[in-house]
Amino acid sequence: MFDEGITVSVHGGDELGRYRVVRQLRALAGIGVVAADEGPAAVDVLLLSRHDPDAAARLRAMARANRAPLLVVADDLGPAELMAVGEYGVRSVLWGERLTPGRLSRAVHTAAGCCPGAPLPLALV
């Protein structure tokens, strides 16, 4: 369908934050970024912050729509927000200040379901 491999759509109220994440995603091999209105994505990345008054509503709406697996990039979340994120079936939470290309790539691949599981231990016979 897409030549880029895994397609990702980035959502959030913070335009600068969205741009930062999109820029990092575009630099990763095998990952393509699509706009929300361009078509379905394999993974939806949602930027969350306590300072965004619409963040919780956006999370609920995206989780209920069951469009694609959700990956959350959060600036700061308290215990209650983390529990809510877990209840909505988010596949992974990354902290914005600790976001690296490697962590972002692993999280996208894990959310898309294309990472192989950990190898099984060998049994000694």
matplotlib code that plots the C-alpha trace (Angstrom):
import matplotlib.pyplot as plt

x = [0.0, 2.7, 6.4, 7.5, 6.7, 4.9, 2.8, 2.4, 0.0, 0.9, -1.9, -1.8, -2.6, 1.0, 2.1, 5.7, 5.7, 4.0, 6.6, 9.4, 8.0, 7.2, 10.8, 12.2, 9.9, 10.8, 14.4, 13.7, 14.1, 11.0, 8.6, 6.5, 4.4, 0.9, -1.5, -4.6, -6.8, -4.6, -5.8, -5.4, -2.1, -0.6, 0.1, -1.3, 1.1, -0.7, 1.1, -0.2, 0.5, -1.2, -1.2, -3.4, -7.0, -8.2, -5.7, -7.9, -10.8, -8.5, -7.2, -10.7, -11.9, -9.0, -9.2, -12.9, -12.5, -10.2, -8.4, -4.9, -2.7, -1.9, 1.5, 1.6, 4.4, 3.9, 5.5, 4.3, 1.7, 0.7, -0.4, -4.0, -3.2, -1.0, -3.8, -6.2, -3.7, -3.5, -7.3, -7.5, -5.2, -2.2, 0.6, 3.5, 4.2, 7.4, 8.5, 9.0, 12.2, 13.8, 12.7, 15.4, 15.3, 16.0, 13.2, 10.8, 11.6, 11.2, 7.9, 6.5, 7.5, 6.1, 2.8, 2.5, 3.1, 6.0, 8.7, 9.6, 9.1, 12.0, 13.7, 12.6, 15.2, 16.8, 15.9, 18.8, 18.1]
y = [0.0, 2.5, 2.3, 3.6, 0.5, 1.5, 4.6, 6.8, 9.7, 12.3, 14.0, 16.6, 20.2, 21.4, 22.3, 22.6, 19.2, 17.6, 19.1, 17.8, 14.2, 14.3, 15.4, 12.5, 10.0, 11.1, 10.4, 6.8, 4.1, 2.1, 4.6, 7.0, 9.9, 10.6, 13.4, 12.4, 13.2, 11.3, 7.9, 5.2, 4.9, 1.7, 3.6, 6.8, 8.9, 11.1, 13.9, 14.5, 17.2, 18.3, 21.8, 20.8, 21.1, 18.9, 16.1, 13.7, 14.2, 13.6, 10.4, 9.1, 9.9, 8.2, 5.1, 4.7, 5.1, 2.1, 3.5, 2.2, 1.2, 4.2, 5.3, 8.3, 10.8, 12.6, 15.6, 15.1, 12.7, 11.9, 8.5, 9.1, 10.1, 7.1, 4.8, 6.4, 5.9, 2.2, 1.8, 3.1, 0.4, 2.6, 0.3, 2.4, 5.7, 7.7, 10.7, 13.7, 14.9, 11.4, 10.9, 9.4, 8.0, 4.5, 4.6, 6.1, 3.5, 0.6, 2.0, 2.4, -1.1, -2.6, -0.7, -1.9, -5.5, -6.2, -6.7, -10.2, -11.4, -12.1, -15.4, -18.3, -19.8, -23.0, -26.0, -28.2, -31.8]
z = [0.0, 1.0, 0.0, 3.3, 5.4, 8.6, 8.2, 11.2, 11.9, 14.6, 16.6, 19.3, 20.3, 20.4, 16.8, 17.7, 19.5, 16.5, 14.2, 16.4, 16.4, 12.7, 11.9, 14.0, 12.4, 8.9, 9.7, 10.6, 8.0, 7.2, 8.7, 6.7, 8.1, 6.7, 7.6, 9.5, 6.5, 4.0, 4.9, 7.5, 9.4, 10.9, 14.1, 15.6, 17.7, 20.2, 22.0, 25.6, 28.1, 31.3, 29.8, 26.9, 27.9, 25.1, 25.6, 27.6, 25.2, 22.2, 23.8, 24.5, 21.0, 19.3, 21.6, 20.9, 17.2, 17.1, 14.1, 14.7, 17.7, 19.9, 21.0, 23.4, 23.7, 27.0, 28.5, 32.0, 33.3, 36.8, 38.2, 37.4, 33.8, 33.4, 34.6, 32.1, 29.3, 30.2, 30.3, 26.8, 25.4, 24.6, 23.4, 24.6, 26.4, 25.7, 27.7, 25.5, 27.2, 26.8, 23.2, 21.0, 17.5, 18.8, 21.4, 18.9, 16.3, 18.7, 20.1, 16.5, 15.5, 18.7, 18.4, 14.7, 15.9, 13.6, 16.3, 16.9, 20.5, 22.8, 22.0, 24.0, 26.4, 25.2, 27.3, 28.4, 27.6]

ax = plt.figure().add_subplot(projection="3d")
ax.plot(x, y, z, "-o")
ax.set_aspect("equal")
plt.show()
